[in-house]
Amino acid sequence: QECTIDSKESCSENDTHQKYKKEINEKYNKYLAAVTNAEQEFVECNRTNCGCFSNVIARDLKPFQEKGISHELINAAKVSGATLYQIIKGRLYRETDCMFPSRCAGIEHFILKVIDKLPDMELIINTRDYPQSSKYYGNMLPVFSFSKTPEYFDILYPAWSFWEGGPAISLYPRGLGRWDQHRVTINEASEKYPWEEKESLAFFRGSRTSSERDNLILLSRNEPSLVDAQYTKNQAWKSDKDTLDAPPAKELSLEEHCKYKYLFNYRGVAASFRHKHLFLCRSLVFHVGNEWTEFYYKAMKPWIHYIPVPKDANQRELKDLILFAKENDGLAKKIANHGRDFIWGKLQLSDITCYWKKLLSSYAKLLSYRPTLDKNLVEIKKK
Ligand SMILES: O=c1ccn([C@@H]2O[C@H](COP(=O)(O)OP(=O)(O)O[C@H]3O[C@H](CO)[C@@H](O)[C@H](O)[C@H]3O)[C@@H](O)[C@H]2O)c(=O)[nH]1
């Protein structure tokens, strides 16, 4: 039997070490080649008129271009958890009921900012986490959702949590939100913990909304000097089983995340709101999986702005990627700064407003009828 890292029986101790060194070198070379490749292909996007994200609007609206969006299609798109809105003569109207009132408020905040520049239209906004218009079953529906995978037709809009309505945890009892304020406080924390003074640990705190997170939690239990990743409670927590057979960890603020060099981002039910915050720490973001996205993810590039991690990475693969970052500290710092500069410079609150305006203006052009005011709706006014 051949001596390999996984079948160690026929190895002498020296053999195993040599084999491991060879394998890890090959892996590191593969990662370094990926960096070189990404750097050669990378073109900085232009923020003017939300140019970094326009291609997402074009992509999401394209399927509806040929036939346009009829009144019947809008009616069909009234799926559960989705809310009908109308914009008529520069005023915003909505169904009386919204499944998640603070999410609706977080959406309305932005629409009201640009309302006088928008033509008449009606639209269906899904306030649940999960997208609604599958490419594999049912009809193609013009539903607006904050997150999706390539398997959905949903039209992406900037999440409510840029303003309010994000997940409520004990640290943020009114819900994560106010991106403008988090930007300032996390930026301050990043200055308090510059790269050279950060702890050389991989870090994660969050609840078990997806089992994809398990391998990092297990690696942390096996190698606490490399990773500190622990599950916290969420509202669905009933027993230690829900935190992978360990007591729930204490929550740590997003600012406190900045103490650590390597921050992991995982999907939850859909994309996770932690994603944009992690970059502000000027820590290196390890972004796991590439299926679940929000509107701005596509503009960020693997190996340029973050370290891409396969969604099914086992403990060994996770460990190798973290070790790679530790061994290549200058490169790790460069990617961390690049990711931070993107989010700091190109994902400002004004970019969110800009995206909403461009998205709704482009969407309205696809309506094949002139909407008239539905008397059952209520007017939503600026607060
Ligand atoms: O110690 C902690 C624990 C959590 N958080 C933050 O709290 C939020 C919620 O975290 P978590 O409980 O892990 O939930 P997620 O899985 O990230 O998000 C869930 O909630 C979102 C909004 O409801 C959905 O969009 C996601 O798809 C869903 O998985 C995130 O922004 C975390 O960064 C902290 O800041 N410190």
The ligand as an SDF file (V2000), in Angstrom:
LIG
                    3D

 36 38  0  0  0  0  0  0  0  0999 V2000
  -22.5740   36.7960   18.3160 O   0  0  0  0  0  0  0  0  0  0  0  0
  -23.1810   37.2160   17.3210 C   0  0  0  0  0  0  0  0  0  0  0  0
  -24.1270   36.4650   16.6210 C   0  0  0  0  0  0  0  0  0  0  0  0
  -24.7340   37.0230   15.5070 C   0  0  0  0  0  0  0  0  0  0  0  0
  -24.4250   38.2860   15.1190 N   0  0  0  0  0  0  0  0  0  0  0  0
  -25.0840   38.8840   13.9410 C   0  0  0  0  0  0  0  0  0  0  0  0
  -26.4770   38.6430   13.9810 O   0  0  0  0  0  0  0  0  0  0  0  0
  -26.9750   38.3790   12.6860 C   0  0  0  0  0  0  0  0  0  0  0  0
  -27.7450   37.0870   12.7040 C   0  0  0  0  0  0  0  0  0  0  0  0
  -26.8600   36.0030   12.7760 O   0  0  0  0  0  0  0  0  0  0  0  0
  -27.3360   34.4770   12.6420 P   0  0  0  0  0  0  0  0  0  0  0  0
  -28.2010   34.1140   13.7900 O   0  0  0  0  0  0  0  0  0  0  0  0
  -26.1500   33.6300   12.3910 O   0  0  0  0  0  0  0  0  0  0  0  0
  -28.3190   34.5180   11.3910 O   0  0  0  0  0  0  0  0  0  0  0  0
  -27.9590   34.4140    9.8270 P   0  0  0  0  0  0  0  0  0  0  0  0
  -28.0210   33.0130    9.4040 O   0  0  0  0  0  0  0  0  0  0  0  0
  -26.7410   35.1590    9.5330 O   0  0  0  0  0  0  0  0  0  0  0  0
  -29.1940   35.2110    9.1940 O   0  0  0  0  0  0  0  0  0  0  0  0
  -30.5320   34.7340    9.2280 C   0  0  0  0  0  0  0  0  0  0  0  0
  -31.3920   35.8340    9.2910 O   0  0  0  0  0  0  0  0  0  0  0  0
  -31.4040   36.6960    8.1530 C   0  0  0  0  0  0  0  0  0  0  0  0
  -32.4730   37.7470    8.3560 C   0  0  0  0  0  0  0  0  0  0  0  0
  -33.5880   37.2810    8.9150 O   0  0  0  0  0  0  0  0  0  0  0  0
  -31.6720   35.9390    6.8980 C   0  0  0  0  0  0  0  0  0  0  0  0
  -31.6200   36.7960    5.8170 O   0  0  0  0  0  0  0  0  0  0  0  0
  -30.6840   34.8190    6.7560 C   0  0  0  0  0  0  0  0  0  0  0  0
  -30.9140   34.1170    5.5690 O   0  0  0  0  0  0  0  0  0  0  0  0
  -30.8740   33.9480    7.9770 C   0  0  0  0  0  0  0  0  0  0  0  0
  -30.0880   32.8170    7.8550 O   0  0  0  0  0  0  0  0  0  0  0  0
  -25.7730   38.3610   11.7510 C   0  0  0  0  0  0  0  0  0  0  0  0
  -25.7030   39.5710   11.0500 O   0  0  0  0  0  0  0  0  0  0  0  0
  -24.5830   38.2160   12.6700 C   0  0  0  0  0  0  0  0  0  0  0  0
  -23.4310   38.8160   12.2030 O   0  0  0  0  0  0  0  0  0  0  0  0
  -23.4970   39.0180   15.8160 C   0  0  0  0  0  0  0  0  0  0  0  0
  -23.2040   40.1590   15.4640 O   0  0  0  0  0  0  0  0  0  0  0  0
  -22.8930   38.4740   16.9020 N   0  0  0  0  0  0  0  0  0  0  0  0
  1  2  2  0
  2  3  1  0
  2 36  1  0
  3  4  2  0
  4  5  1  0
  5  6  1  0
  5 34  1  0
  6  7  1  0
  6 32  1  0
  7  8  1  0
  8  9  1  0
  8 30  1  0
  9 10  1  0
 10 11  1  0
 11 12  2  0
 11 13  1  0
 11 14  1  0
 14 15  1  0
 15 16  2  0
 15 17  1  0
 15 18  1  0
 18 19  1  0
 19 20  1  0
 19 28  1  0
 20 21  1  0
 21 22  1  0
 21 24  1  0
 22 23  1  0
 24 25  1  0
 24 26  1  0
 26 27  1  0
 26 28  1  0
 28 29  1  0
 30 31  1  0
 30 32  1  0
 32 33  1  0
 34 35  2  0
 34 36  1  0
M  END
$$$$
